[in-house]
Amino acid sequence: MSLQLTLAIGAALLALALFCGWRGSRPPDPLKGARMMPWRPLMVLSAAGVMVLIIHLGTLVSGR
């Protein structure tokens, strides 16, 4: 994977993690009904993806 693609996917995953973290931290609203999206697990998965891409970025930069 190229450097530009790695940075683009990393930025998208970071934005997704921040968005899911924001949505998951909001208090529940019983009048609207149950939440249908598992925001916290999505945040953890996207943050794990960011960590994998950071490691991949390190290998790209170091040349190994």
C-alpha positions in Angstrom: 0.0 0.0 0.0 1.4 3.4 -0.9 2.1 6.2 1.6 -0.7 8.4 0.3 -3.3 5.6 0.5 -2.2 4.7 4.0 -2.5 8.4 5.2 -5.9 8.7 3.5 -7.3 5.6 5.1 -5.7 6.5 8.4 -7.4 9.9 8.3 -10.7 8.4 7.5 -10.5 5.9 10.3 -9.4 8.5 12.7 -12.4 10.7 11.8 -14.7 7.7 12.1 -13.3 6.9 15.6 -13.8 10.5 16.7 -17.3 10.6 15.4 -18.2 7.3 17.0 -16.7 8.4 20.3 -18.8 11.5 20.2 -22.0 9.7 19.4 -21.3 7.0 22.0 -20.7 9.5 24.7 -24.1 11.2 24.3 -26.7 10.4 27.0 -29.5 8.1 26.0 -32.8 9.6 25.0 -35.6 7.1 25.9 -38.2 9.2 24.0 -36.4 8.5 20.7 -36.1 4.8 21.4 -33.1 2.5 21.6 -29.9 3.2 19.8 -29.5 1.0 16.7 -25.8 1.6 16.2 -23.2 0.1 18.6 -21.1 3.3 18.7 -18.5 2.2 21.3 -17.5 -1.0 19.6 -17.3 0.8 16.2 -15.0 3.4 17.9 -12.8 0.6 19.3 -12.6 -1.1 15.9 -11.7 2.0 14.0 -9.1 3.0 16.6 -7.6 -0.4 16.3 -7.4 0.1 12.5 -5.7 3.4 13.1 -3.1 1.7 15.3 -2.5 -0.9 12.5 -2.0 1.8 10.0 0.4 3.7 12.3 2.5 0.5 12.4 2.3 0.2 8.7 3.3 3.8 8.3 6.4 3.2 10.4 7.4 0.3 8.2 6.9 2.5 5.1 9.0 5.3 6.5 11.8 3.2 7.8 12.1 1.2 4.6 12.0 -2.3 6.3 
